[in-house]
Amino acid sequence: MSSPDTQHETLHLLVAEDDPEMRALLSKVLTREGFSVTTAQHGQDAVDYLRNGVSCDLLITDIRMPGKDGIEVLREARQLRPGLKVVMITAFTDMEIYLEVIREGAFEYLTKPFKIPDLLDVVDRAMASSGGGAASS
């Protein structure tokens, strides 16, 4: 990859992923690209971060997690921060879930395993469509 984009330095991403290896990988890759990254081990943690005012320009959440799943996180995120872009990731391909998350307002849906450049493209598109941080609080 190229050197981190200094524009990303002010952008805050929240990553909710229950798999510790995937969570660490996402954090490492996104941090290397110049983003500020906060990670959440579970869906409830992500909602708590949003509720407690953690800065967040984009939420990336796994769909299948114990406790509060990614769809519940998406719904609560949309209530707490209506302008927040949310990217859903999952290891399961399911057309019904895809349609549900899009109806619920997800920006994008990525199926694992995905390629890092594809993830970065989705993140860049989400940031461009929101003005690069308009959803922060």
HUMOMO-V625242 format. One line per field, one symbol per residue. ss: DSSP state (a for helix, b for strand, c for the rest). psi: psi as a letter, one per 20 degrees, with the letter a starting at -180 (. if undefined). burial: b if it has 16 or more other C-alpha atoms within 10 Angstrom, else e. Layout:
# HUMOMO-V625242
ss: ???
psi: ???
burial: ???
This chain:
# HUMOMO-V625242
ss: cccccaaaaacbbbbbcccaaaaaaaaaaaaacccbbbbbccaaaaaaaaaccccccbbbbbcccccccaaaaaaaaaaaccccbbbbbbccccaaaaaaaaaccccbbbbccccaaaaaaaaaaaaaacccccccc
psi: rrqqohhhhippppoophohggggggggghghijqpppqphrghgggggghjjppohppopqgoqqcorhghggghghghnhipppppqqipoohggghghghijqgroppqprpghgghgggghghhijjkjijq.
burial: eeeeeeebeebbbbbbbbeeeebeebbebbbebbbbbbbbbbbbebbebbeeebbbbbbbbbbbbeebbbbbbbbbbbeebebbbbbbbbeeeeeeebeebeeebbbbbbeeeeeeeebeebbeebbeebebbbbbe
